[in-house]
Amino acid sequence: MGFFTGRVTFLRFAVGGPAPRFFDDEHLDRLREHAAGRQALAAADGIETGWAAGKSVLDTEFDLAKNVINDTLHFDLRVDTDRLPGDLLKAYYETDLTALAKENPSGFASARQKREAKEGARNRLEAEAKDGRFKRRKCTPVLWDRAANEVLFGATSATHADRLSDLFERTFGLPLEPLTAGRQAERAASALGLTGAAEMPSEFVPGNEGEVAWVPGGGAADFLGNEYLLWLWFLTDRETDTVTAADGSDITLMPARTLTLECPRGVTGSETIASDGPTRLPEARRAVQAGKLPRKMGLTMVRHGLQYELTLHAETLAVGSCKMPDLPEDVTEARAKLDERATQVRELVETLDLLYAHFLTVRLSPGWAEELERVRGWLAHAESRAA
């Protein structure tokens, strides 16, 4: 039950079109029509995708009581891939080659016999694969939140994001849009009435003139995610560990556990630092002073008395391995626990949005130039404070 047990990981997608009034049997019927294992043909790359119902990779029994929880529709994307074992392919090849070459006077196989043995071994293995013995099945949880009309996809990598979007649109007739740092900034700016622009990355260190190697030009301003993590680092180190969000709530945060930095010009490489307080280590400070930007940062956040421990990915704003708050002691029934967990996931997303919006009110305002100078001053003197 992906989002309802253990740690939570996700990428976010906006669902095109109006939100459903409610989830019902019609949605489950559409999932059944595209259930895993029912495709007659695999995709051109030999990979099959379909929906699973959540209990296991073989579970395709969709049910309202199981798959609809607290105004969310919960299911899995299953990806089936045939992985032909290389060691068995080699064994079949050697066996066939020995049989073909045993009558050769030279004792060696000819080029033609090698080709025949190779082709025969692969044909034999592919014939055996038809019964599914070499099939690798992997499920990734999906949560469609009707209230926000967003889909949370239980991964931090976009490896299967295109497969998710394609199958979701074929199933429900609705497109999915990745909510990356740049796209979320556009939505937040519109909602908050912010008029500032972020056409080019900020120059935090002399020599890094508006270049971020991993963000292609002409697309969403996803470099804002890198600036966001660096600004949170500056804020907690120089200013305060608590910010007051737009709704009046306080968010206390602390960088923790892990920090990955990379050179935006693609010159000096990347480094990952693991520590209880990675941003306070001298090597982290030297890396950011040299112009590297955060790609991932571990964060501990507290809002409304609820603590979340997670890794935040910069450009995608993906959440990695978030430790959720304990459930209230008075929530004891199984269904009530699921409902409460869905509420906690929503509150996590809301907290992340409020924190990012707090950054954007600074970044997309006329006061950013002054704030940028303060960040530059902090970087220039960070080493001396660390000592």
Secondary structure, DSSP 8 states (H G I E B T S, - for coil): -GGGSS-EEEEEEEESS---S---HHHHHHHHHTBTT--SS--TTSEEEEEE-SSSTT-----HHHHEETTEEEEEEEEEEE---HHHHHHHHHHHHHHHHTT-TTSS--HHHHHHHHHHHHHHHHHHHTTTTTEEEEEEEEEEETTTTEEEES-SS-TTHHHHHHHHHHHHS--EEE--HHHHHHHHHHHHT------S---SSTT--S--TTS-TTS--THHHHHHHHHHHHIIIII-SEEE-TTS-EEEEEEEEEEEEE-TTSSS-EEEEEESSGGGSHHHHHHHHTT-EEEEEEEEEEETTEEEEEEEETTT--EEEEE-----TT--SHHHHHHHHHHHHHHHHHHHHHHHHHHHHHHTSTTHHHHHHHHHHHHHHHHHHH-
